[in-house]
Amino acid sequence: MVSDSSSSWAGLGGNCAADYATNRRPIAGLMIYNIAYLGYKYLSTSPRAYQMDLDLTLHEISHGLVFSNWLYADYLDENGYVRGK
């Protein structure tokens, strides 16, 4: 976790391990929260703050396991071949 209110990001996510022996699919990801932007920092119990933190978490998980720039080259086409860059 980081606490930096001068930065513009609330969270970062990315892939850190892939199964290159079989299909190159991501098997682990990393998330970093900037707690300066999270609702719980203010001890908020509002449903909106909780939903925003949950949405951020799901968004960063998607970067770690599916949608990252460096993963696109490893996507498979309809025939199971690596698409490449």
C-alpha positions in Angstrom: 0.0 0.0 0.0 1.0 3.6 -0.7 -0.5 6.8 0.7 0.2 9.6 -1.7 -2.5 12.2 -2.2 -0.4 14.1 -4.7 -0.5 11.3 -7.2 -3.4 10.7 -9.6 -3.9 6.9 -9.2 -6.0 5.0 -6.6 -4.7 1.6 -7.5 -2.3 -0.3 -9.8 -2.6 -3.9 -11.0 -0.6 -6.1 -13.3 0.4 -9.6 -14.1 3.5 -11.1 -12.3 3.4 -14.8 -13.2 2.2 -16.8 -16.2 2.0 -20.4 -17.1 4.4 -20.4 -20.0 4.8 -24.2 -20.0 1.3 -24.7 -21.3 -0.8 -21.8 -22.5 0.9 -18.5 -21.3 -2.1 -17.6 -19.2 -1.6 -15.4 -16.2 -1.7 -17.2 -12.9 -0.8 -14.5 -10.5 -1.2 -10.7 -10.3 -0.2 -7.8 -8.1 -2.3 -5.0 -6.8 -1.1 -1.8 -5.1 -3.6 0.5 -3.4 -3.1 4.2 -2.9 -4.9 4.4 0.4 -5.1 8.2 0.1 -8.0 7.5 -2.2 -9.8 4.6 -0.5 -13.0 5.1 1.4 -11.9 3.1 4.5 -9.2 5.7 5.1 -11.9 8.0 6.3 -13.6 5.1 8.3 -16.5 5.5 6.0 -19.2 2.8 6.3 -21.3 4.2 3.5 -22.4 1.7 0.9 -21.1 4.1 -1.8 -17.6 4.1 -0.4 -17.6 0.4 0.0 -18.8 -0.1 -3.6 -16.1 2.3 -4.9 -13.4 0.3 -3.1 -14.8 -3.0 -4.4 -15.0 -1.6 -7.9 -11.4 -0.5 -7.7 -10.3 -4.0 -6.5 -12.2 -5.8 -9.3 -10.7 -3.4 -11.8 -7.2 -4.0 -10.7 -7.7 -7.8 -10.6 -8.8 -7.6 -14.2 -5.5 -5.9 -15.0 -3.6 -8.6 -13.3 -5.3 -11.5 -14.8 -6.7 -10.4 -18.2 -6.3 -6.8 -19.5 -2.7 -5.7 -19.4 -0.7 -4.3 -22.4 2.0 -6.9 -22.0 -0.5 -9.8 -22.1 -2.0 -9.0 -25.5 0.9 -10.6 -27.4 0.2 -13.9 -25.6 -3.5 -14.0 -26.5 -4.5 -17.1 -28.5 -6.5 -16.9 -31.7 -9.5 -19.1 -32.5 -7.2 -22.0 -33.6 -5.2 -21.9 -30.3 -2.1 -20.2 -31.8 -0.4 -17.3 -30.1 -1.4 -14.1 -31.8 1.9 -12.3 -31.2 2.3 -8.5 -31.3 
